Amino acid sequence: MEKKYVLVTGSSRGIGRACALAFAGAGFHVFINCRESLGQLREVNEEILASGGSCTMLPGDVSDPDSVRAMFRQIASACDGLDVLVNNAGRAYFGLLSDMTDDDWRQVIDTDLSSAFYCCREAIPYMVSRKQGRIINISSMWGTAGASCEAAYSAAKSGLHGLTRALAKELAPSNIQVNALACGVIDTEMNSRLDAGERAALEEEIPAGRYGTAEEAARTVLLLADAPAYLTGQIIGLDGGMI
């Protein structure tokens, strides 16, 4: 069987890590990426190799277009191009909008939205040449509903929803599917700021009665990578029924 290739951005921990492991288990060669957590990225690399999978570490800042170009030059030296792109890299900011600095705003928008644009721009030409490919954007329910004290994050994820829908229409004639997974409260480091009381209160608001897991998100991403070709331009909620 022909080897398939996937890039998972922000794959040193959380949903990205779970996605990298899931794709490796499904037989993909996985390009794993992070900006700063290189020790954790090495652990993902070692876990994939120990389980008989194959992967390549691609440290780099996906919020920087020059760094993304350099990453894709490395990908081109290893294979013809990607079969699947998972835009997972993200960061959050919790606080009042009036307290945000210009740099705070730029960092959230560049990491959560612009990075997807930069990676899509590099991945698409190969997918178009083959008339097939999958792009999966990891988003949030707050991109649909908005969250108090998370205005920049909500704005970035809302933009990612718009990018997903528009790009799906643009690429449908080339048989490339673009979808987004709008996650609810997932039990990752990003949500570890909550104390036990806050966590319990939040769990009461979730109809499913609990946080989601990174592994559940990864399983859904893997399903999207193999979904019927008619499924495109969709924002798929994984939020325990919260919205």
C-alpha positions as CSV (number, residue, x, y, z in Angstrom):
1,M,0.0,0.0,0.0
2,E,1.3,3.5,-0.9
3,K,2.5,5.4,2.1
4,K,0.5,8.5,3.1
5,Y,1.8,11.6,4.6
6,V,0.3,14.0,7.2
7,L,1.5,17.1,8.9
8,V,0.0,17.8,12.4
9,T,1.0,21.3,13.6
10,G,1.3,21.8,17.4
11,S,1.7,18.1,18.0
12,S,3.9,18.0,21.1
13,R,0.9,17.7,23.5
14,G,-2.8,17.7,23.8
15,I,-5.0,17.2,20.7
16,G,-2.0,17.5,18.4
17,R,-0.1,14.8,20.1
18,A,-3.1,12.5,20.1
19,C,-3.7,13.1,16.4
20,A,0.0,12.4,15.6
21,L,-0.2,9.1,17.4
22,A,-3.6,8.2,15.8
23,F,-2.3,8.8,12.3
24,A,0.9,6.9,13.0
25,G,-1.2,4.0,14.2
26,A,-3.2,4.2,10.9
27,G,0.0,3.8,8.9
28,F,0.7,7.4,8.0
29,H,4.2,8.9,8.0
30,V,3.6,11.8,10.4
31,F,5.4,15.1,10.3
32,I,5.2,16.4,13.9
33,N,5.7,20.1,14.8
34,C,6.0,22.5,17.6
35,R,7.6,25.8,18.3
36,E,9.0,25.5,21.8
37,S,8.2,22.2,23.5
38,L,11.0,20.3,21.8
39,G,11.4,17.8,24.7
40,Q,7.8,16.8,24.5
41,L,8.0,16.6,20.7
42,R,10.9,14.2,21.0
43,E,8.8,12.1,23.3
44,V,6.1,11.9,20.7
45,N,8.7,11.0,18.1
46,E,10.1,8.2,20.3
47,E,6.6,6.9,21.1
48,I,5.7,6.7,17.4
49,L,9.0,5.0,16.4
50,A,8.7,2.5,19.4
51,S,5.3,1.4,18.2
52,G,6.6,0.7,14.7
53,G,5.4,3.9,13.1
54,S,7.3,6.5,11.1
55,C,7.6,10.2,11.6
56,T,9.8,13.3,11.1
57,M,10.3,16.1,13.6
58,L,9.7,19.6,12.1
59,P,10.3,22.2,14.8
60,G,9.2,25.6,13.7
61,D,6.9,28.5,14.3
62,V,3.8,28.1,12.1
63,S,2.8,31.7,12.9
64,D,5.8,32.8,10.8
65,P,5.4,32.4,7.0
66,D,9.1,32.0,6.5
67,S,9.3,29.2,9.0
68,V,6.4,27.5,7.3
69,R,8.1,27.7,4.0
70,A,11.3,26.2,5.5
71,M,9.2,23.4,7.0
72,F,7.6,22.6,3.7
73,R,11.0,22.5,2.0
74,Q,11.9,19.8,4.4
75,I,8.7,17.9,3.6
76,A,9.5,18.2,-0.1
77,S,12.9,16.6,0.5
78,A,11.2,13.6,2.2
79,C,8.1,13.1,-0.1
80,D,6.2,14.6,-3.0
81,G,3.7,16.3,-0.7
82,L,1.0,15.9,2.0
83,D,-2.1,13.8,1.7
84,V,-3.5,15.3,4.9
85,L,-2.9,18.6,6.7
86,V,-4.1,19.0,10.3
87,N,-3.9,22.7,11.4
88,N,-3.9,22.2,15.1
89,A,-1.4,24.8,16.5
90,G,-3.1,27.2,18.8
91,R,-2.9,29.4,21.9
92,A,-5.3,31.0,24.2
93,Y,-5.6,34.3,26.0
94,F,-7.9,34.6,29.1
95,G,-8.7,38.2,30.2
96,L,-10.5,41.3,29.4
97,L,-10.2,42.7,25.9
98,S,-9.3,46.1,27.3
99,D,-6.3,44.5,29.0
100,M,-4.9,43.0,25.9
101,T,-1.8,44.5,24.4
102,D,-1.2,44.7,20.6
103,D,1.3,41.9,20.9
104,D,-1.2,39.7,22.8
105,W,-3.8,40.1,20.0
106,R,-1.2,39.5,17.2
107,Q,0.1,36.3,18.9
108,V,-3.4,34.8,19.2
109,I,-4.5,35.7,15.7
110,D,-1.2,34.7,14.1
111,T,-1.1,31.3,15.9
112,D,-4.7,30.3,15.7
113,L,-5.7,31.7,12.3
114,S,-2.8,33.0,10.1
115,S,-0.8,29.7,10.7
116,A,-3.6,27.8,9.0
117,F,-3.4,30.1,6.0
118,Y,0.4,29.8,5.7
119,C,0.2,26.0,5.9
120,C,-2.7,25.6,3.5
121,R,-1.0,27.9,1.0
122,E,2.1,25.6,1.0
123,A,0.2,22.3,1.0
124,I,-2.5,23.0,-1.6
125,P,-0.4,23.0,-4.9
126,Y,0.5,19.3,-4.4
127,M,-3.0,18.3,-3.5
128,V,-4.4,20.2,-6.5
129,S,-1.9,18.5,-8.8
130,R,-3.1,15.1,-7.6
131,K,-6.8,16.0,-7.4
132,Q,-7.1,14.8,-3.9
133,G,-6.3,15.8,-0.3
134,R,-7.7,16.6,3.1
135,I,-7.4,19.7,5.2
136,I,-8.7,19.5,8.8
137,N,-8.7,22.6,11.0
138,I,-8.9,22.2,14.7
139,S,-11.2,24.9,16.0
140,S,-13.4,25.6,19.0
141,M,-17.1,25.9,19.9
142,W,-16.2,29.5,20.8
143,G,-15.6,30.2,17.1
144,T,-19.4,29.7,16.8
145,A,-20.7,31.0,20.1
146,G,-18.0,33.4,21.4
147,A,-16.6,33.3,24.9
148,S,-16.4,36.1,27.5
149,C,-12.8,37.0,28.3
150,E,-11.7,35.1,25.2
151,A,-12.4,37.6,22.5
152,A,-9.2,37.2,20.5
153,Y,-9.4,33.4,20.7
154,S,-13.1,33.5,19.7
155,A,-12.4,35.9,16.8
156,A,-9.5,33.7,15.5
157,K,-11.6,30.5,15.6
158,S,-14.5,32.3,14.0
159,G,-12.1,33.3,11.2
160,L,-10.9,29.7,10.9
161,H,-14.5,28.7,10.4
162,G,-14.8,31.2,7.6
163,L,-11.6,30.1,6.0
164,T,-12.8,26.5,6.2
165,R,-16.0,27.1,4.4
166,A,-14.6,29.4,1.8
167,L,-11.6,27.2,1.0
168,A,-13.8,24.1,0.8
169,K,-15.8,25.8,-2.0
170,E,-12.5,26.9,-3.7
171,L,-11.0,23.4,-3.6
172,A,-14.1,21.2,-4.2
173,P,-13.5,21.1,-8.0
174,S,-10.1,19.6,-7.2
175,N,-11.6,16.9,-5.0
176,I,-9.9,18.3,-1.9
177,Q,-12.1,18.3,1.3
178,V,-11.7,21.0,4.0
179,N,-13.5,20.6,7.3
180,A,-13.1,21.9,10.8
181,L,-13.5,20.2,14.2
182,A,-15.1,22.7,16.7
183,C,-14.0,21.2,20.0
184,G,-15.7,21.9,23.3
185,V,-13.9,21.6,26.6
186,I,-11.2,19.1,26.1
187,D,-9.1,17.8,29.0
188,T,-5.7,19.3,27.9
189,E,-3.1,21.7,29.3
190,M,-4.9,24.6,27.8
191,N,-7.8,24.1,30.3
192,S,-5.6,23.2,33.3
193,R,-5.9,26.8,34.6
194,L,-9.2,25.9,36.3
195,D,-9.2,24.8,39.9
196,A,-11.2,21.8,41.1
197,G,-14.3,24.0,42.0
198,E,-14.2,25.8,38.6
199,R,-13.8,22.5,36.8
200,A,-16.8,20.9,38.6
201,A,-19.0,23.9,37.9
202,L,-18.0,23.8,34.2
203,E,-18.7,20.1,34.0
204,E,-22.2,20.7,35.3
205,E,-22.8,23.0,32.2
206,I,-21.8,20.3,29.8
207,P,-24.7,18.0,28.9
208,A,-22.4,15.0,28.7
209,G,-21.3,15.8,32.2
210,R,-17.5,15.7,31.6
211,Y,-14.6,17.1,29.6
212,G,-13.8,15.5,26.3
213,T,-10.5,13.8,25.8
214,A,-7.7,14.5,23.3
215,E,-8.1,10.9,22.1
216,E,-11.7,11.4,21.2
217,A,-10.8,14.5,19.2
218,A,-8.0,12.5,17.4
219,R,-10.4,9.7,16.6
220,T,-12.8,12.2,15.0
221,V,-10.0,13.8,13.0
222,L,-8.9,10.4,11.7
223,L,-12.5,9.8,10.6
224,L,-12.6,13.1,8.8
225,A,-9.4,12.1,7.0
226,D,-11.2,9.1,5.6
227,A,-14.8,10.5,5.3
228,P,-16.8,10.5,2.1
229,A,-15.6,13.1,-0.4
230,Y,-19.0,14.8,-0.3
231,L,-18.4,15.9,3.3
232,T,-16.7,19.3,2.9
233,G,-17.0,22.8,4.2
234,Q,-18.4,21.6,7.5
235,I,-17.8,22.8,11.1
236,I,-18.3,19.7,13.1
237,G,-19.0,20.1,16.8
238,L,-17.3,17.9,19.4
239,D,-18.6,19.5,22.6
240,G,-20.6,17.0,24.6
241,G,-23.8,18.8,23.5
242,M,-22.8,22.1,24.9
243,I,-23.9,24.3,22.0
